[in-house]
Amino acid sequence: MAVPENAPERIAAARGRFADLEPHLRPTELRARVAELETDMGAAGFWDDQTNAAKVNTEHARATRKLQVHDQLASDLDDLEGLLELAEEDDDLAAELAEQLDSVEERLAGLEEERLFTGPYDAGDALVTVNAGAGGTDAQDWAEMVLRMEMKWAEARGFKVDLLEASAGEQAGIKSATFRAQGDHAYGLFGAERGVHRLVRISPFDSQGRRQTAFAGLEVAPVVEEIGDIEIRDEDLRVDTYRASGAGGQHVNKTDSAVRLTHAPTGIVVACQQERSQTANKETAMKMLYAKIVEQKERERQEEIAKEKGEAQDVGWGSQIRSYVLNPYTMVKDLRTGVETGNVQLVLDGALDDFVRAWLLQQAGQTEAAGSASE
């Protein structure tokens, strides 16, 4: 195998990109923080407080992982120079150079993506809720397709995915479902998927084979460990218990102790049926409720800022973000960024990275523009 074309230029460009990322990666600070956390974890009685121990352990794992990514990338970049010199005379080394160069560029792109996250909750986990919208049975079937797409994308990103609740449709699909995506920047990434997803296809539920349009809404809330000043009074909370049911198959863990919480002041409703006991389901549901209240408060804050600036209002999750057309042609188009593809099935199987990356870059550009205007 020949040495990759423009290999010296690609290596030099990779080094430049890595140098630009150093202020964002902050390896020196990370090392100090990891050492500090390890000291805390080794202290007597550390594991007596399980809540604090879990929080510290999670932070340590994430900081260590980030440091390992940085150090491995730095090492691989150094190796590229030596490999380039030897690869001219050894086909095996030329293949290794090509593979490592591709890997370095891919990891750099991932780190550059992380730099786009600026929100207070972007680094943490996400609670993702899919709701069937207008379109009857087609919408419920479409909601289940969206749920599958989002969960497959989350799994492909390396997130741990737990389905917490699913409410089955009358004939097919789901009315709603909520899952937790656990991993670095899950909330920041899923922000790109928040909104209404529109499907156009020949309905499998229409005996006359007519084309139908269906809608599914996706909401995202951060998983918040520290509640802060949010108070939920018992008198504002309605607790319902019921036998768990759902879309069936691999999606739902059926139990006899599902819990639904309704928060009267906000109208927020959450449910959990994943856990084995009613107590555990209620505890998880309370965390879901806190998360959705935090998201609502953050959305209201952003809307108020936009109003003060005289900007057009985004109606949040109710705004249509993407169209998926299966008939009379095939295309998925993001209405915010203009990114589109004709390979609808690939997208429905979880290939969302191009759409998400474009949205993140668009948001980063808007933030930079707002910052420049305020200076």
C-alpha positions in Angstrom: 0.0 0.0 0.0 1.3 3.5 -0.9 1.7 6.2 1.7 -1.5 8.3 1.9 -1.6 11.3 -0.4 -0.7 14.5 1.3 0.2 12.7 4.5 2.8 15.3 5.6 0.2 18.1 5.2 -2.5 16.1 7.0 -0.1 15.4 9.9 0.8 19.1 10.1 -2.9 20.1 10.0 -3.7 17.5 12.7 -1.0 19.0 14.9 -2.4 22.4 14.4 -5.9 21.3 15.3 -4.6 19.6 18.4 -2.8 22.7 19.5 -5.9 24.7 19.1 -7.8 22.3 21.3 -5.3 22.4 24.2 -7.0 25.4 25.9 -10.3 23.5 25.8 -8.9 20.2 26.9 -6.9 21.7 29.9 -4.8 18.5 30.6 -2.8 20.1 33.4 -6.1 21.0 35.2 -7.5 17.6 34.5 -4.5 15.8 36.0 -4.7 17.9 39.2 -8.5 17.3 39.5 -8.1 13.5 39.0 -5.4 13.4 41.7 -7.6 15.5 44.0 -10.6 13.1 43.4 -8.4 10.1 44.0 -7.3 11.5 47.3 -10.9 12.0 48.3 -11.8 8.5 47.3 -9.0 7.1 49.4 -10.1 9.0 52.5 -11.5 7.1 55.5 -15.3 6.9 55.5 -15.6 8.1 51.9 -18.0 5.3 50.9 -20.2 5.9 54.0 -22.0 8.6 52.1 -23.2 6.7 49.0 -24.7 9.7 47.3 -21.6 11.8 47.4 -19.4 8.8 46.6 -21.4 8.1 43.5 -21.1 11.7 42.4 -17.3 11.8 43.0 -16.8 8.4 41.3 -18.7 9.6 38.2 -16.7 12.8 38.0 -13.5 10.8 38.4 -14.4 8.4 35.6 -15.2 11.2 33.2 -12.1 13.3 34.0 -9.9 10.2 33.7 -11.5 9.3 30.4 -10.9 12.8 29.0 -7.3 12.7 30.1 -6.8 9.3 28.5 -8.2 10.6 25.2 -5.9 13.6 25.3 -2.8 11.6 26.2 -3.4 8.8 23.7 -4.0 11.4 20.9 -0.8 13.2 21.8 1.1 10.0 21.7 -0.4 8.9 18.4 0.4 12.3 16.8 4.0 11.9 17.8 4.1 8.4 16.3 2.9 9.6 13.0 6.1 11.5 12.3 8.2 8.3 12.7 5.7 6.2 10.8 5.8 8.6 7.9 9.6 8.2 7.6 9.4 4.4 7.6 6.3 3.9 5.5 7.9 4.8 2.2 9.7 1.4 2.2 7.3 -0.8 4.0 3.7 -1.5 2.8 2.6 -2.8 6.2 3.8 0.4 7.9 2.1 2.5 5.1 -1.2 0.8 5.9 -0.6 1.4 9.6 0.1 5.1 8.9 -3.1 5.4 6.9 -5.2 3.8 9.7 -3.6 5.8 12.5 -4.0 9.1 10.5 -7.7 8.4 9.9 -8.1 7.5 13.6 -6.4 10.7 14.7 -8.5 12.9 12.5 -11.7 11.2 13.6 -10.8 11.7 17.3 -9.9 15.3 16.7 -13.3 15.9 15.1 -14.9 14.4 18.2 -13.0 16.7 20.5 -13.8 19.7 18.3 -17.5 18.7 18.6 -17.2 18.7 22.4 -15.9 22.2 22.3 -19.2 23.3 20.9 -21.0 22.5 24.2 -21.4 25.6 26.3 -24.7 25.0 28.3 -24.6 24.3 32.1 -26.0 20.8 31.6 -24.5 19.9 28.2 -21.9 17.6 29.6 -24.3 15.3 31.5 -26.9 12.7 30.9 -30.2 13.3 29.1 -33.9 12.2 29.6 -35.4 11.9 26.1 -39.2 11.7 25.7 -40.9 10.9 22.4 -44.6 11.8 22.0 -47.0 10.9 19.1 -48.4 14.0 17.6 -51.0 14.6 14.9 -51.7 11.7 12.6 -53.6 9.1 14.6 -52.3 5.6 14.3 -49.7 6.7 11.8 -48.3 9.2 14.3 -48.1 6.5 17.0 -46.3 4.2 14.6 -44.0 7.0 13.6 -43.3 7.9 17.3 -42.0 4.3 17.8 -39.8 4.6 14.7 -38.4 7.9 16.1 -37.8 6.2 19.5 -35.9 3.4 17.8 -33.9 5.8 15.7 -32.9 7.9 18.7 -32.0 4.9 20.9 -29.9 3.3 18.1 -28.0 6.6 17.6 -27.4 6.9 21.4 -26.1 3.3 21.5 -23.8 4.0 18.5 -22.4 7.0 20.3 -21.5 4.7 23.2 -24.2 5.9 25.6 -25.8 3.5 28.1 -29.6 3.6 27.2 -32.4 2.7 29.7 -36.0 2.8 28.6 -37.9 4.2 31.7 -41.5 4.2 30.4 -43.5 3.5 27.3 -47.2 3.8 26.7 -48.5 1.7 23.8 -50.7 3.0 21.0 -54.2 1.6 20.5 -53.4 -0.2 17.3 -49.7 0.2 16.8 -46.6 2.1 17.9 -46.5 4.2 21.1 -48.3 7.2 22.5 -45.2 8.2 24.4 -41.9 6.8 25.8 -39.0 8.1 27.8 -35.4 6.8 28.0 -32.3 7.9 29.7 -29.1 8.3 27.7 -26.1 8.1 30.0 -22.7 9.3 28.8 -20.5 12.3 28.1 -22.4 15.3 26.6 -25.6 13.3 26.1 -27.8 16.3 26.9 -25.8 18.6 24.7 -26.0 16.2 21.8 -29.7 15.4 22.2 -30.5 19.1 22.1 -30.1 18.9 18.4 -33.0 16.4 18.2 -35.5 18.5 20.3 -38.6 19.4 18.3 -41.1 18.0 15.9 -40.2 15.3 13.4 -42.5 15.0 10.4 -43.0 11.9 8.3 -44.6 11.6 4.8 -45.3 8.2 3.5 -47.9 5.8 2.1 -49.8 4.8 5.2 -49.6 1.1 6.0 -52.9 1.6 8.0 -54.9 3.2 5.2 -56.8 0.5 3.2 -56.8 2.8 0.2 -53.0 3.2 0.2 -53.1 7.0 0.5 -50.1 9.2 1.4 -50.3 10.4 5.0 -48.4 12.9 7.1 -47.6 12.1 10.7 -45.8 14.0 13.5 -43.8 13.0 16.6 -42.4 15.4 19.2 -39.1 14.9 21.0 -38.4 16.6 24.4 -35.0 16.5 26.1 -34.3 17.3 29.8 -31.0 17.2 31.7 -30.4 14.7 34.4 -29.7 16.9 37.4 -28.0 15.5 40.5 -28.2 18.7 42.6 -31.7 20.1 42.7 -30.8 23.6 44.1 -33.7 25.8 44.9 -36.4 23.7 43.2 -39.1 22.6 45.7 -41.8 20.1 45.0 -44.6 20.2 47.6 -46.5 17.0 48.4 -49.8 18.9 47.9 -48.8 19.8 44.4 -48.1 16.2 43.4 -50.5 13.5 42.3 -49.2 10.0 42.5 -50.9 7.2 40.4 -49.8 3.6 40.4 -50.7 1.1 37.7 -49.7 -2.2 36.1 -46.9 -1.5 33.6 -47.6 -2.0 29.9 -46.0 -0.7 26.8 -45.0 -1.3 23.2 -43.8 -4.8 24.0 -40.8 -6.7 22.8 -37.4 -5.6 23.8 -38.5 -2.0 24.6 -40.4 -2.5 27.8 -39.5 -4.1 31.1 -43.0 -5.0 32.4 -43.6 -4.7 36.1 -46.6 -4.5 38.5 -45.6 -1.3 40.1 -45.4 1.5 37.6 -45.7 5.1 39.0 -47.0 8.2 37.3 -46.5 11.7 38.8 -48.5 14.8 37.9 -47.1 18.1 39.0 -50.1 20.5 39.2 -48.2 23.9 39.0 -46.4 23.1 35.8 -48.7 20.4 34.3 -45.7 18.1 33.9 -46.4 14.4 33.9 -43.7 11.7 34.2 -43.9 8.0 34.6 -41.5 5.1 35.3 -42.1 1.4 35.0 -38.5 0.2 34.6 -37.7 -0.7 38.2 -39.0 -3.8 40.1 -40.5 -2.0 43.1 -43.0 0.8 43.4 -40.6 2.7 45.7 -37.7 2.5 43.1 -40.0 3.6 40.3 -41.2 6.6 42.3 -37.7 7.6 43.1 -36.7 7.5 39.4 -39.9 9.3 38.5 -39.1 12.1 41.0 -35.7 12.5 39.3 -37.4 12.7 36.0 -39.8 15.4 37.3 -37.0 17.5 38.7 -35.2 17.2 35.3 -38.2 18.4 33.4 -38.8 21.3 35.8 -35.2 22.4 35.3 -35.6 22.2 31.5 -38.8 24.2 31.7 -37.1 26.9 33.8 -34.1 27.0 31.5 -36.3 27.3 28.4 -38.4 30.1 30.0 -35.1 31.9 30.9 -33.9 31.7 27.3 -37.2 32.9 25.9 -37.2 35.9 28.3 -33.6 36.8 27.1 -34.7 36.5 23.5 -37.8 38.6 24.1 -35.7 41.4 25.8 -33.4 41.3 22.7 -36.4 41.5 20.4 -35.5 38.2 18.7 -38.0 35.8 17.1 -39.3 33.3 19.6 -38.7 29.6 19.2 -41.7 27.6 20.3 -39.5 24.9 21.9 -40.3 21.3 21.3 -43.4 22.3 19.2 -41.3 23.6 16.4 -40.8 21.4 13.3 -37.1 20.6 12.8 -36.9 17.8 10.3 -38.9 16.1 7.5 -38.6 12.4 6.5 -40.2 11.8 3.1 -40.7 8.2 1.9 -43.1 9.0 -0.9 -43.3 10.2 -3.7 -39.4 10.5 -3.3 -37.0 9.6 -0.5 -35.3 12.4 1.5 -34.5 13.5 5.0 -34.0 17.3 5.4 -33.2 19.3 8.4 -35.2 22.5 8.2 -32.9 24.4 10.5 -29.5 23.7 8.8 -30.5 22.6 5.3 -28.6 19.3 5.7 -30.3 16.5 3.7 -29.8 13.0 2.4 -31.7 10.6 0.2 -30.8 7.5 2.3 -33.8 7.6 4.6 -33.3 4.1 5.9 -29.8 4.8 7.1 -31.1 7.8 9.1 -33.9 5.7 10.6 -31.3 3.2 11.6 -29.6 5.9 13.7 -27.2 7.7 11.4 -27.8 11.2 12.8 -24.3 12.5 13.3 -24.3 14.8 10.2 -27.6 16.5 11.3 -26.4 16.9 14.9 -23.0 18.3 14.0 -24.5 20.8 11.6 -26.9 22.0 14.3 -24.1 22.3 16.9 -22.0 24.3 14.5 -24.9 26.6 13.7 -25.6 27.2 17.4 -22.0 27.9 18.1 -21.9 30.4 15.2 -25.0 32.2 16.6 -23.5 32.3 20.1 -20.3 33.8 18.7 -22.2 36.3 16.7 -24.3 37.3 19.8 -21.0 37.7 21.8 -19.5 39.9 19.1 -22.6 42.1 18.9 -22.6 42.7 22.7 -18.9 43.8 22.8 
